[in-house]
């Protein structure tokens, strides 16, 4: 699947299966805030993309999903190395799924996120075809 935003920030999807994903990005200075650490929005993007990647394989062929809300806690700043996000599906109901992401840098937990996603059948079937599996 083409994901222009992920390409823009250098986000790589490394693993994807039913209810699980792992993705990463490098601590590139283009992602830094004025304090020379990765901006929280880049970390949020890693969690959000990881959650969608873990949920898509768990959906029926005619279903899609969209982020309802994500709560994220940041524990440590990141200024170098690779940032990895491991996501697990916690619960999938008929219309809402809950997922949890753990974000690591150099072997240390740097953030934790929990998100809820709407599960729905889009009226526009072309949307499903374009969404793919990630």
VOTI-677878 format. One record per residue (C-alpha): residue number from 1; x, y, z. Coordinates in pm, 1 decimal, padded with zeros to 6 digits. Layout:
BEGIN
    i        px        py        pz
  NUM         X         Y         Z
...
// end
This chain:
BEGIN
    i        px        py        pz
    1   00000.0   00000.0   00000.0
    2   00122.4   00348.7  -00080.0
    3   00144.7   00561.9   00234.7
    4   00279.9   00908.9   00142.9
    5   00285.4   01041.5   00499.5
    6   00480.8   00739.3   00627.1
    7   00726.2   00788.2   00341.7
    8   00759.8   01157.8   00427.9
    9   00868.6   01089.0   00787.2
   10   01065.6   00771.3   00705.9
   11   00829.6   00530.4   00881.3
   12   00886.4   00162.3   00794.5
   13   00637.1  -00119.1   00856.8
   14   00849.6  -00419.7   00960.2
   15   00587.6  -00672.1   01074.8
   16   00213.6  -00701.3   01024.0
   17  -00019.2  -00982.0   01124.5
   18  -00366.1  -01026.9   01269.4
   19  -00360.5  -00809.0   01582.5
   20   00012.0  -00728.7   01576.5
   21   00251.8  -00489.6   01406.8
   22   00600.7  -00351.4   01442.4
   23   00713.6  -00031.2   01274.8
   24   01004.2   00206.8   01313.6
   25   01162.5   00532.9   01212.6
   26   01508.5   00682.5   01250.9
   27   01574.3   00983.8   01471.7
   28   01628.0   01212.3   01172.9
   29   01690.2   01581.0   01254.9
   30   01406.2   01674.1   01016.3
   31   01173.4   01525.2   01283.2
   32   01323.9   01725.3   01571.1
   33   01152.0   02001.1   01765.0
   34   01340.7   02317.9   01869.4
   35   01489.4   02124.3   02165.4
   36   01665.9   01886.0   01922.3
   37   01460.5   01579.4   02012.9
   38   01197.9   01397.8   01805.1
   39   00870.4   01589.7   01800.1
   40   00586.7   01416.1   01984.2
   41   00379.1   01419.5   01665.6
   42   00627.9   01183.4   01497.5
   43   00598.2   00940.3   01789.5
   44   00218.1   00971.8   01776.7
   45   00230.2   00896.5   01402.9
   46   00432.4   00583.1   01472.2
   47   00170.2   00461.1   01722.8
   48  -00127.3   00554.7   01502.5
   49   00017.6   00381.6   01196.1
   50   00117.7   00077.7   01402.2
   51  -00233.5   00048.5   01541.0
   52  -00393.1   00064.9   01197.0
   53  -00144.1  -00190.9   01064.5
   54  -00226.1  -00432.7   01347.7
   55  -00601.8  -00389.7   01308.0
   56  -00643.4  -00415.6   00928.4
   57  -00562.0  -00789.9   00907.7
   58  -00820.7  -00855.5   01182.4
   59  -01100.5  -00693.3   00980.0
   60  -01340.4  -00862.8   00741.5
   61  -01285.1  -00800.6   00370.7
   62  -01571.7  -00548.2   00358.4
   63  -01463.7  -00354.4   00670.6
   64  -01242.7  -00054.0   00722.4
   65  -01130.4   00139.9   01028.7
   66  -01058.9   00493.5   01145.3
   67  -00893.6   00636.8   01454.0
   68  -01142.8   00752.6   01716.9
   69  -00891.0   00856.9   01981.2
   70  -00539.5   00786.4   02100.9
   71  -00397.2   00858.8   02444.9
   72  -00019.0   00873.0   02455.1
   73   00226.4   00912.2   02741.3
   74   00581.3   01024.2   02667.3
   75   00848.9   00907.4   02913.5
   76   01185.8   01000.1   02759.4
   77   01314.4   01232.3   02485.8
   78   01468.9   01078.3   02174.5
   79   01760.7   01238.1   01993.4
   80   01934.0   00947.6   01817.4
   81   01895.0   00590.7   01700.4
   82   01592.7   00402.3   01577.2
   83   01249.2   00432.9   01735.0
   84   01045.7   00110.3   01728.5
   85   00675.0   00068.8   01791.7
   86   00523.7  -00268.2   01884.2
   87   00144.1  -00279.8   01873.9
   88  -00101.9  -00540.4   01996.2
   89  -00478.3  -00561.8   01951.0
   90  -00632.6  -00564.8   02299.9
   91  -01001.4  -00605.5   02210.6
   92  -01204.9  -00609.4   01889.8
   93  -01577.7  -00563.6   01912.9
   94  -01827.0  -00524.4   01628.5
   95  -01781.8  -00148.0   01596.7
   96  -01478.6  -00049.6   01809.6
   97  -01132.0  -00197.6   01858.5
   98  -00877.7  -00110.8   02127.0
   99  -00503.6  -00134.0   02066.8
  100  -00188.9  -00064.9   02266.0
  101   00150.2   00048.5   02137.9
  102   00483.1   00040.9   02319.0
  103   00751.1   00269.3   02174.8
  104   01119.7   00195.9   02232.0
  105   01451.3   00369.7   02166.6
  106   01783.7   00200.7   02233.1
  107   01613.5  -00074.4   02433.8
  108   01424.0   00163.6   02662.9
  109   01050.6   00225.0   02678.2
  110   01004.7   00589.3   02572.7
  111   00626.8   00610.7   02525.0
  112   00307.0   00411.9   02560.3
  113  -00014.3   00465.8   02364.2
  114  -00367.9   00328.2   02381.9
  115  -00615.4   00383.3   02100.1
  116  -00973.3   00316.5   01998.8
  117  -01066.7   00263.3   01634.5
  118  -01406.3   00263.2   01468.3
  119  -01483.7  -00043.9   01258.9
  120  -01727.4   00014.2   00977.2
  121  -01838.2  -00089.1   00630.6
  122  -01774.7   00204.4   00398.4
  123  -02048.9   00302.0   00157.0
  124  -01776.3   00368.9  -00099.3
  125  -01628.8   00026.6  -00188.0
  126  -01346.3   00200.7  -00375.9
  127  -01219.5   00324.0  -00036.4
  128  -01171.5  -00035.5   00076.9
  129  -00982.7  -00128.5  -00239.8
  130  -00744.4   00164.7  -00191.1
  131  -00697.2   00102.6   00182.2
  132  -00539.0  -00236.5   00125.6
  133  -00417.2  -00432.4   00425.3
  134  -00201.5  -00180.3   00607.4
// end
